Amino acid sequence: MAQPLVVKKDDDLDEEEYYSPFLGIEKGAVLQEARVFHDPQLDARRCCQVITKLLYLLNQGDTFTKVEATEVFFATTKLFQSKDAGLRRMVYLMIKELSPSADEVIIVTSSLMKDMNSKTDMYRANAIRVLCRIIDSTLLTQIERYLKQAIVDKNPVVASAALVSGIYLLQTSPEVVKRWSNEVQEAVQSRAALVQFHALALLHQIRQNDRLAVSKLVTSLTRGSVRSPLAQCLLIRYTSQVIRESGVNQGGDRPFFDFLESCLRNKAEMVILEAARAITELNGVTSRELTPAITVLQLFLSSSKPVLRFAAVRTLNKVASTHPLAVTNCNIDMESLISDQNRSIATLAITTLLKTGNESSVDRLMKQMTNFMSDIADEFKIVVVEAIRSLCLKFPLKYRSLMNFLSNILREEGGFEYKKAIVDSIIILIRDIPDAKESGLFHLCEFIEDCEFTYLSTQILHFLGNEGPKTSDPSKYIRYIYNRVILENATVRASAVSTLAKFGALVDSLKPRIFVLLRRCLFDGDDEVRDRATLYLKLLGGEATVGETEKDVNEFLFGSLDVPLVNLQTSLRNYEPSDAPFDISSVPKETKSQPLAEKKSTGKKPTGPASAVSGPVSTVDASYEKLLSSIPEFADFGKLFKSSAPVELTEAETEYSVNVVKHIYDGHVVLQYNCTNTIPEQLLEQVVVFVDASEADEFLEVASKPLESLPYDSPGQTFVAFEKPEGVIATGKFSNILKFIVKEVDPSTGEAEDDGVEDEYQLEDLEIVSADYMLKVGVSNFRNAWESMDPESERVDEYGLGVREGLAEAVSAVISILGMQPCEGTDAVPSNSRSHTCLLSGVFIGNVKVLVRLSFGITSSKEVAMKLAVRSDDPEISDKIHEIVANG
């Protein structure tokens, strides 16, 4: 057999050296060695060594040319004449890795089929595995009978090989494998553990698209016919899936949940852990239902096996996020795990304790963690830092001890991600706990005095510029900021200059001192630093004008960029130098996917003017605006506000493919119908969409532009324009009928007949909804943006959203109704969460900025309540947002 991968070279234990036998091998040399396969007297040991080297090269990413692969393949097939069992197994591996082509497979098929019917079980099992990996669907039918027999073979190795091969073949030849259901069903009753495991996996995959069949399978097997621990673990997962999909764990008879509970009393530890994990992950699970699972996990915490301790504490860590009170009984056991030799277990234990601890235990936990942090890697430290942040938000009165702990570990050695996690946590605590602002800013100032990461320095300086001027004594931060101008690199110096300007703009008493410091920056060696200093000196001195009022100056200094950077970058690249300056208002504000959906799965091609365009959004928006402005009927509609994503009006694989893009103007809506003719023998002429707006009272059709000709597989557009009242959120449903003249096309010449026949094709209905009048525009700092808006524009109300499956469904529904951009990842709702806050931002038609703060709560009976707070540039728009939600 092959040499071991690592061989000891020197027996001296003080100076142990190891080397790999594959070190420095070359493909050419190994291919030369492969000539031993042709020797009349085969040396089995040497052949195994050569095959091992070939497999090593293949697995390291070396590729063989077609000629090299063919030569090695044919040479390997000659090794079938050897009777050496070890060599034969290496031959199987080699053939499987080479993946021979169809004409080469035929050569080796006979040898493999001979081995498949051999009396040696090991040959049979391996031959089945290799055959199924290299064979195609036409040859598969020839060996199907042998595979069926192998599935019910008495030898578990052969049966498992056939079942695993079936799982692989299900991806390439599902119709063949589905005919094996009876044999697989019989294999599920096998006494061999692995056979039962593989049979259950294959049977589930065969039926996975039939929910009722899966439910029946789980029902029949939960009655006790599965004895293999591995198969039981699979069955537990399938049972959990059925519970989630059908909701049968909610009240009444619950056989599936009872089965999970019974598995907690199983003899096998893996089954107990799997059942406990499944119960804790069920949606809507109650504390009473969690109790037995928590109890068995608590017992595993004191196990002598590290893997059991790890599995138990990891599961409890997840439960603590949603049901902290249910885990508190395990706190004493978990405290003993803080000193566990396995640092992964210790980290999970401490983070779980931080989630479940009460206010009185915080100080004790902090003392235990002081020594603990120095013994773990950065990746574990980040987890702990995030847990401390959550604990501080949970117990705001304990911010002093927790903030001090974060500042202490911030001064210790650590990588960028670790330090960033600490800085982010301190910033969040400052924002959410007003009393922590002064101490938090002081800790950050001390950190940047000796910070080696440019990104963190600029992040802290930016935050300091926003929050520092609002403190009781802003002057104490000036020293730390100006030190950055003297001691740091150009990027940090430029950020420090901007921060100084913010202090000068908001604190009049500091303005003279800021002027002195900014003038010193005019002699900096970097042009960006000098340019910023010059700009801010002019701005603060009133010599430069960015607006008419002080509010405009503050907006320039503190306001966030209200256009996506990728859109701005693309617009600047497309800007052609001319007498007219670049207008930032021309940059699209919405971030969205490519407007015309490419349906690769259904074989449809994208249609419309942007079908050939890929890349940034602004290019696509510009192409829409250019196209519409070039049509005389739409030229006087004004500036295009928004173009929607395409809405499909036909099903997949139909004769004609039609989708529509809604173009929204202040007083008009243009519907662009993108059409594709998928019938080669037809030519369509005078293509137009007849739109019935009887269910859209506020819309009046004013223009229609038909499509003269629509050849096969050549996308085209037809347009219909409607007038609507300005300043009104006009909504409605439109019925659509595609009308055209059909002309037959001669396939041989490609010429169409002169005469045609009028025909029509019914399309799906189209709705214009409130969300169509809102652009998804994010903000980088929601809190600052919220506070910068006039509080007088705020409108608050509460709504009942009725019974929902969970908060995630409710959040998704409200976001969909409003059509706004979720901020700071608040659209993601933790599982089993009882309350959630979601932040949204957008621009309403008329370029009115809108911010929304949603607070959700859910009762035990699944009733969802929502508090909606809206701020905008126009109080009337705030009222309209409430109207949209109330009517939604």
Solvent accessible surface area in square Angstrom, and as a share of the most:
residue,aa,sasa,rsa
1,M,126,0.56
2,A,32,0.25
3,Q,81,0.36
4,P,82,0.52
5,L,112,0.56
6,V,90,0.52
7,V,43,0.24
8,K,92,0.39
9,K,143,0.61
10,D,55,0.29
11,D,122,0.63
12,D,66,0.34
13,L,133,0.66
14,D,134,0.69
15,E,115,0.51
16,E,70,0.31
17,E,100,0.45
18,Y,121,0.46
19,Y,95,0.36
20,S,40,0.26
21,P,39,0.24
22,F,12,0.05
23,L,144,0.72
24,G,69,0.67
25,I,44,0.22
26,E,121,0.54
27,K,56,0.24
28,G,43,0.41
29,A,55,0.43
30,V,1,0.01
31,L,37,0.18
32,Q,104,0.46
33,E,52,0.23
34,A,7,0.06
35,R,157,0.57
36,V,15,0.08
37,F,1,0.00
38,H,96,0.43
39,D,60,0.31
40,P,128,0.80
41,Q,159,0.71
42,L,42,0.21
43,D,80,0.41
44,A,25,0.20
45,R,140,0.51
46,R,110,0.40
47,C,0,0.00
48,C,2,0.01
49,Q,40,0.18
50,V,1,0.01
51,I,0,0.00
52,T,21,0.12
53,K,48,0.20
54,L,0,0.00
55,L,20,0.10
56,Y,68,0.26
57,L,7,0.03
58,L,40,0.20
59,N,103,0.53
60,Q,116,0.51
61,G,59,0.56
62,D,57,0.30
63,T,107,0.62
64,F,28,0.12
65,T,76,0.44
66,K,132,0.56
67,V,100,0.58
68,E,41,0.18
69,A,27,0.21
70,T,33,0.19
71,E,109,0.49
72,V,5,0.03
73,F,2,0.01
74,F,76,0.32
75,A,4,0.03
76,T,0,0.00
77,T,26,0.15
78,K,97,0.41
79,L,1,0.00
80,F,27,0.11
81,Q,117,0.52
82,S,17,0.11
83,K,175,0.74
84,D,61,0.32
85,A,61,0.47
86,G,20,0.20
87,L,0,0.00
88,R,12,0.04
89,R,124,0.45
90,M,18,0.08
91,V,0,0.00
92,Y,5,0.02
93,L,77,0.38
94,M,0,0.00
95,I,0,0.00
96,K,49,0.21
97,E,75,0.34
98,L,24,0.12
99,S,79,0.51
100,P,17,0.11
101,S,41,0.26
102,A,69,0.54
103,D,99,0.51
104,E,15,0.07
105,V,4,0.02
106,I,113,0.58
107,I,86,0.43
108,V,1,0.01
109,T,14,0.08
110,S,76,0.49
111,S,33,0.21
112,L,0,0.00
113,M,45,0.20
114,K,154,0.65
115,D,11,0.05
116,M,9,0.04
117,N,86,0.44
118,S,29,0.18
119,K,202,0.86
120,T,63,0.36
121,D,48,0.25
122,M,78,0.35
123,Y,30,0.12
124,R,47,0.17
125,A,2,0.02
126,N,28,0.14
127,A,0,0.00
128,I,1,0.01
129,R,89,0.32
130,V,4,0.02
131,L,0,0.00
132,C,2,0.01
133,R,118,0.43
134,I,20,0.10
135,I,18,0.09
136,D,64,0.33
137,S,59,0.38
138,T,96,0.56
139,L,35,0.18
140,L,1,0.00
141,T,75,0.43
142,Q,114,0.51
143,I,1,0.00
144,E,20,0.09
145,R,144,0.52
146,Y,51,0.19
147,L,0,0.00
148,K,56,0.24
149,Q,98,0.44
150,A,5,0.04
151,I,1,0.01
152,V,61,0.35
153,D,36,0.19
154,K,203,0.86
155,N,38,0.19
156,P,63,0.40
157,V,71,0.41
158,V,0,0.00
159,A,1,0.01
160,S,8,0.05
161,A,0,0.00
162,A,0,0.00
163,L,0,0.00
164,V,44,0.25
165,S,6,0.04
166,G,0,0.00
167,I,34,0.17
168,Y,75,0.29
169,L,4,0.02
170,L,20,0.10
171,Q,140,0.62
172,T,91,0.53
173,S,4,0.03
174,P,51,0.32
175,E,100,0.45
176,V,6,0.03
177,V,0,0.00
178,K,100,0.42
179,R,125,0.46
180,W,1,0.00
181,S,31,0.20
182,N,123,0.63
183,E,39,0.17
184,V,0,0.00
185,Q,60,0.26
186,E,108,0.48
187,A,4,0.03
188,V,1,0.01
189,Q,89,0.40
190,S,30,0.19
191,R,218,0.80
192,A,29,0.23
193,A,47,0.37
194,L,92,0.46
195,V,5,0.03
196,Q,2,0.01
197,F,51,0.21
198,H,28,0.13
199,A,0,0.00
200,L,1,0.00
201,A,14,0.11
202,L,0,0.00
203,L,0,0.00
204,H,16,0.07
205,Q,60,0.27
206,I,20,0.10
207,R,64,0.23
208,Q,92,0.41
209,N,139,0.71
210,D,72,0.38
211,R,155,0.56
212,L,117,0.58
213,A,21,0.17
214,V,6,0.03
215,S,30,0.19
216,K,125,0.53
217,L,2,0.01
218,V,0,0.00
219,T,46,0.27
220,S,52,0.34
221,L,5,0.02
222,T,28,0.16
223,R,190,0.69
224,G,57,0.55
225,S,35,0.23
226,V,7,0.04
227,R,134,0.49
228,S,5,0.03
229,P,47,0.29
230,L,66,0.33
231,A,0,0.00
232,Q,29,0.13
233,C,16,0.10
234,L,28,0.14
235,L,2,0.01
236,I,0,0.00
237,R,127,0.46
238,Y,23,0.09
239,T,0,0.00
240,S,6,0.04
241,Q,49,0.22
242,V,8,0.05
243,I,3,0.01
244,R,122,0.45
245,E,74,0.33
246,S,62,0.40
247,G,33,0.32
248,V,53,0.30
249,N,12,0.06
250,Q,99,0.44
251,G,53,0.51
252,G,74,0.71
253,D,123,0.64
254,R,44,0.16
255,P,72,0.45
256,F,16,0.07
257,F,4,0.02
258,D,71,0.37
259,F,28,0.12
260,L,0,0.00
261,E,48,0.22
262,S,46,0.29
263,C,7,0.04
264,L,11,0.06
265,R,180,0.66
266,N,39,0.20
267,K,203,0.86
268,A,23,0.18
269,E,65,0.29
270,M,90,0.40
271,V,0,0.00
272,I,22,0.11
273,L,25,0.13
274,E,16,0.07
275,A,0,0.00
276,A,0,0.00
277,R,67,0.24
278,A,6,0.05
279,I,0,0.00
280,T,13,0.08
281,E,70,0.31
282,L,0,0.00
283,N,82,0.42
284,G,23,0.22
285,V,1,0.00
286,T,66,0.38
287,S,68,0.44
288,R,172,0.63
289,E,17,0.08
290,L,0,0.00
291,T,77,0.45
292,P,43,0.27
293,A,0,0.00
294,I,8,0.04
295,T,67,0.39
296,V,24,0.14
297,L,0,0.00
298,Q,49,0.22
299,L,123,0.61
300,F,23,0.10
301,L,4,0.02
302,S,89,0.57
303,S,24,0.16
304,S,104,0.67
305,K,96,0.41
306,P,70,0.44
307,V,106,0.61
308,L,12,0.06
309,R,34,0.13
310,F,59,0.25
311,A,21,0.16
312,A,0,0.00
313,V,0,0.00
314,R,113,0.41
315,T,12,0.07
316,L,0,0.00
317,N,17,0.09
318,K,116,0.49
319,V,6,0.03
320,A,3,0.02
321,S,72,0.46
322,T,36,0.21
323,H,28,0.13
324,P,41,0.26
325,L,153,0.76
326,A,21,0.16
327,V,0,0.00
328,T,47,0.27
329,N,115,0.59
330,C,0,0.00
331,N,28,0.14
332,I,149,0.76
333,D,43,0.22
334,M,0,0.00
335,E,43,0.19
336,S,77,0.50
337,L,10,0.05
338,I,14,0.07
339,S,92,0.60
340,D,18,0.09
341,Q,177,0.79
342,N,60,0.31
343,R,58,0.21
344,S,32,0.21
345,I,0,0.00
346,A,0,0.00
347,T,3,0.02
348,L,30,0.15
349,A,0,0.00
350,I,0,0.00
351,T,2,0.01
352,T,0,0.00
353,L,4,0.02
354,L,1,0.01
355,K,55,0.23
356,T,9,0.05
357,G,6,0.06
358,N,89,0.46
359,E,62,0.28
360,S,95,0.61
361,S,12,0.08
362,V,1,0.00
363,D,62,0.32
364,R,114,0.42
365,L,3,0.01
366,M,15,0.07
367,K,154,0.65
368,Q,65,0.29
369,M,0,0.00
370,T,84,0.49
371,N,113,0.58
372,F,8,0.03
373,M,2,0.01
374,S,83,0.54
375,D,92,0.48
376,I,12,0.06
377,A,52,0.40
378,D,49,0.25
379,E,118,0.53
380,F,50,0.21
381,K,19,0.08
382,I,38,0.19
383,V,63,0.36
384,V,0,0.00
385,V,0,0.00
386,E,74,0.33
387,A,7,0.06
388,I,0,0.00
389,R,55,0.20
390,S,62,0.40
391,L,2,0.01
392,C,0,0.00
393,L,69,0.34
394,K,98,0.42
395,F,31,0.13
396,P,64,0.40
397,L,152,0.75
398,K,48,0.20
399,Y,21,0.08
400,R,157,0.57
401,S,36,0.23
402,L,0,0.00
403,M,2,0.01
404,N,77,0.40
405,F,15,0.06
406,L,0,0.00
407,S,5,0.03
408,N,78,0.40
409,I,5,0.03
410,L,3,0.02
411,R,139,0.51
412,E,77,0.34
413,E,152,0.68
414,G,23,0.22
415,G,31,0.30
416,F,67,0.28
417,E,108,0.48
418,Y,1,0.00
419,K,15,0.06
420,K,53,0.22
421,A,12,0.10
422,I,0,0.00
423,V,0,0.00
424,D,32,0.17
425,S,0,0.00
426,I,0,0.00
427,I,9,0.04
428,I,56,0.28
429,L,0,0.00
430,I,1,0.00
431,R,63,0.23
432,D,83,0.43
433,I,12,0.06
434,P,98,0.61
435,D,105,0.54
436,A,0,0.00
437,K,36,0.15
438,E,61,0.27
439,S,37,0.24
440,G,0,0.00
441,L,0,0.00
442,F,85,0.35
443,H,21,0.09
444,L,1,0.00
445,C,0,0.00
446,E,59,0.27
447,F,16,0.07
448,I,0,0.00
449,E,67,0.30
450,D,130,0.67
451,C,15,0.09
452,E,134,0.60
453,F,43,0.18
454,T,50,0.29
455,Y,119,0.45
456,L,0,0.00
457,S,1,0.01
458,T,30,0.17
459,Q,46,0.20
460,I,1,0.00
461,L,0,0.00
462,H,97,0.43
463,F,5,0.02
464,L,1,0.00
465,G,0,0.00
466,N,9,0.04
467,E,8,0.04
468,G,0,0.00
469,P,14,0.09
470,K,109,0.46
471,T,16,0.09
472,S,104,0.67
473,D,64,0.33
474,P,20,0.13
475,S,34,0.22
476,K,87,0.37
477,Y,2,0.01
478,I,8,0.04
479,R,145,0.53
480,Y,21,0.08
481,I,0,0.00
482,Y,31,0.12
483,N,33,0.17
484,R,2,0.01
485,V,14,0.08
486,I,107,0.54
487,L,124,0.62
488,E,39,0.17
489,N,71,0.37
490,A,32,0.25
491,T,80,0.46
492,V,1,0.01
493,R,42,0.15
494,A,4,0.03
495,S,16,0.10
496,A,0,0.00
497,V,0,0.00
498,S,16,0.10
499,T,2,0.01
500,L,0,0.00
501,A,0,0.00
502,K,13,0.05
503,F,0,0.00
504,G,0,0.00
505,A,10,0.08
506,L,72,0.36
507,V,22,0.13
508,D,108,0.56
509,S,92,0.59
510,L,7,0.04
511,K,56,0.24
512,P,85,0.53
513,R,126,0.46
514,I,0,0.00
515,F,35,0.15
516,V,72,0.41
517,L,21,0.10
518,L,0,0.00
519,R,126,0.46
520,R,137,0.50
521,C,3,0.02
522,L,60,0.30
523,F,178,0.74
524,D,23,0.12
525,G,76,0.73
526,D,36,0.18
527,D,84,0.44
528,E,79,0.35
529,V,0,0.00
530,R,86,0.31
531,D,90,0.46
532,R,77,0.28
533,A,0,0.00
534,T,59,0.34
535,L,71,0.35
536,Y,23,0.09
537,L,23,0.11
538,K,88,0.37
539,L,6,0.03
540,L,21,0.10
541,G,43,0.41
542,G,58,0.56
543,E,123,0.55
544,A,32,0.25
545,T,120,0.70
546,V,58,0.33
547,G,33,0.31
548,E,170,0.76
549,T,76,0.44
550,E,122,0.55
551,K,147,0.62
552,D,51,0.27
553,V,31,0.18
554,N,38,0.19
555,E,88,0.40
556,F,95,0.40
557,L,18,0.09
558,F,54,0.22
559,G,34,0.32
560,S,49,0.32
561,L,86,0.43
562,D,45,0.23
563,V,8,0.05
564,P,26,0.17
565,L,131,0.65
566,V,68,0.39
567,N,0,0.00
568,L,29,0.14
569,Q,89,0.40
570,T,12,0.07
571,S,18,0.11
572,L,92,0.46
573,R,179,0.65
574,N,88,0.45
575,Y,78,0.30
576,E,141,0.63
577,P,125,0.79
578,S,77,0.49
579,D,154,0.80
580,A,63,0.49
581,P,115,0.72
582,F,63,0.26
583,D,79,0.41
584,I,87,0.44
585,S,65,0.42
586,S,63,0.41
587,V,3,0.02
588,P,29,0.18
589,K,40,0.17
590,E,10,0.04
591,T,71,0.41
592,K,39,0.16
593,S,85,0.55
594,Q,53,0.24
595,P,0,0.00
596,L,1,0.01
597,A,48,0.37
598,E,77,0.35
599,K,58,0.25
600,K,171,0.72
601,S,112,0.72
602,T,33,0.19
603,G,63,0.61
604,K,27,0.11
605,K,119,0.50
606,P,26,0.16
607,T,3,0.02
608,G,7,0.06
609,P,44,0.28
610,A,0,0.00
611,S,36,0.23
612,A,101,0.78
613,V,35,0.20
614,S,91,0.58
615,G,51,0.49
616,P,51,0.32
617,V,15,0.09
618,S,4,0.03
619,T,44,0.25
620,V,1,0.00
621,D,22,0.11
622,A,53,0.41
623,S,27,0.17
624,Y,0,0.00
625,E,63,0.28
626,K,155,0.66
627,L,45,0.23
628,L,2,0.01
629,S,70,0.45
630,S,78,0.51
631,I,8,0.04
632,P,111,0.70
633,E,82,0.37
634,F,4,0.02
635,A,63,0.49
636,D,122,0.63
637,F,24,0.10
638,G,58,0.56
639,K,121,0.51
640,L,21,0.10
641,F,27,0.11
642,K,23,0.10
643,S,5,0.03
644,S,11,0.07
645,A,56,0.43
646,P,21,0.14
647,V,56,0.32
648,E,50,0.23
649,L,2,0.01
650,T,12,0.07
651,E,123,0.55
652,A,46,0.36
653,E,135,0.61
654,T,35,0.20
655,E,83,0.37
656,Y,14,0.05
657,S,7,0.05
658,V,0,0.00
659,N,8,0.04
660,V,0,0.00
661,V,0,0.00
662,K,13,0.06
663,H,0,0.00
664,I,0,0.00
665,Y,8,0.03
666,D,73,0.38
667,G,6,0.06
668,H,35,0.15
669,V,0,0.00
670,V,0,0.00
671,L,0,0.00
672,Q,0,0.00
673,Y,0,0.00
674,N,0,0.00
675,C,1,0.01
676,T,6,0.03
677,N,0,0.00
678,T,56,0.33
679,I,37,0.19
680,P,73,0.46
681,E,77,0.34
682,Q,34,0.15
683,L,29,0.14
684,L,0,0.00
685,E,44,0.20
686,Q,86,0.38
687,V,0,0.00
688,V,41,0.23
689,V,3,0.02
690,F,107,0.45
691,V,10,0.06
692,D,59,0.30
693,A,26,0.20
694,S,82,0.53
695,E,112,0.50
696,A,1,0.01
697,D,131,0.68
698,E,77,0.35
699,F,13,0.06
700,L,117,0.58
701,E,82,0.37
702,V,68,0.39
703,A,18,0.14
704,S,47,0.30
705,K,77,0.33
706,P,56,0.35
707,L,30,0.15
708,E,109,0.49
709,S,48,0.31
710,L,2,0.01
711,P,60,0.38
712,Y,104,0.40
713,D,53,0.27
714,S,47,0.30
715,P,54,0.34
716,G,8,0.07
717,Q,38,0.17
718,T,0,0.00
719,F,6,0.02
720,V,1,0.00
721,A,0,0.00
722,F,1,0.00
723,E,76,0.34
724,K,9,0.04
725,P,59,0.37
726,E,132,0.59
727,G,55,0.53
728,V,60,0.34
729,I,36,0.18
730,A,0,0.00
731,T,57,0.33
732,G,15,0.14
733,K,74,0.31
734,F,0,0.00
735,S,32,0.21
736,N,0,0.00
737,I,40,0.20
738,L,1,0.00
739,K,77,0.33
740,F,7,0.03
741,I,50,0.25
742,V,16,0.09
743,K,35,0.15
744,E,85,0.38
745,V,26,0.15
746,D,64,0.33
747,P,113,0.71
748,S,100,0.65
749,T,88,0.51
750,G,52,0.50
751,E,121,0.54
752,A,38,0.30
753,E,99,0.44
754,D,130,0.68
755,D,116,0.60
756,G,35,0.33
757,V,107,0.61
758,E,144,0.64
759,D,74,0.38
760,E,96,0.43
761,Y,48,0.18
762,Q,115,0.51
763,L,7,0.03
764,E,92,0.41
765,D,72,0.37
766,L,3,0.02
767,E,95,0.43
768,I,1,0.01
769,V,66,0.38
770,S,22,0.14
771,A,15,0.11
772,D,11,0.06
773,Y,1,0.00
774,M,2,0.01
775,L,12,0.06
776,K,76,0.32
777,V,10,0.06
778,G,37,0.35
779,V,36,0.21
780,S,95,0.61
781,N,19,0.10
782,F,2,0.01
783,R,72,0.26
784,N,33,0.17
785,A,22,0.17
786,W,18,0.06
787,E,86,0.38
788,S,75,0.48
789,M,20,0.09
790,D,78,0.41
791,P,86,0.54
792,E,135,0.61
793,S,2,0.01
794,E,50,0.22
795,R,75,0.27
796,V,75,0.43
797,D,73,0.38
798,E,127,0.57
799,Y,41,0.15
800,G,68,0.65
801,L,34,0.17
802,G,31,0.30
803,V,101,0.58
804,R,66,0.24
805,E,142,0.64
806,G,22,0.21
807,L,6,0.03
808,A,59,0.46
809,E,75,0.34
810,A,0,0.00
811,V,1,0.01
812,S,69,0.44
813,A,26,0.20
814,V,6,0.03
815,I,23,0.12
816,S,79,0.51
817,I,54,0.27
818,L,3,0.01
819,G,7,0.07
820,M,0,0.00
821,Q,56,0.25
822,P,29,0.18
823,C,4,0.03
824,E,105,0.47
825,G,52,0.50
826,T,24,0.14
827,D,68,0.35
828,A,73,0.56
829,V,28,0.16
830,P,82,0.52
831,S,78,0.50
832,N,36,0.18
833,S,26,0.17
834,R,116,0.42
835,S,76,0.49
836,H,28,0.12
837,T,63,0.37
838,C,0,0.00
839,L,18,0.09
840,L,0,0.00
841,S,2,0.01
842,G,4,0.04
843,V,4,0.02
844,F,4,0.02
845,I,25,0.12
846,G,51,0.49
847,N,94,0.48
848,V,21,0.12
849,K,71,0.30
850,V,1,0.01
851,L,4,0.02
852,V,0,0.00
853,R,82,0.30
854,L,0,0.00
855,S,42,0.27
856,F,9,0.04
857,G,26,0.25
858,I,19,0.10
859,T,70,0.41
860,S,109,0.70
861,S,73,0.47
862,K,50,0.21
863,E,80,0.36
864,V,4,0.02
865,A,60,0.47
866,M,4,0.02
867,K,95,0.40
868,L,0,0.00
869,A,9,0.07
870,V,0,0.00
871,R,29,0.11
872,S,2,0.01
873,D,90,0.46
874,D,49,0.25
875,P,55,0.35
876,E,117,0.53
877,I,12,0.06
878,S,0,0.00
879,D,59,0.31
880,K,45,0.19
881,I,0,0.00
882,H,21,0.09
883,E,98,0.44
884,I,13,0.07
885,V,15,0.08
886,A,67,0.52
887,N,129,0.66
888,G,73,0.70
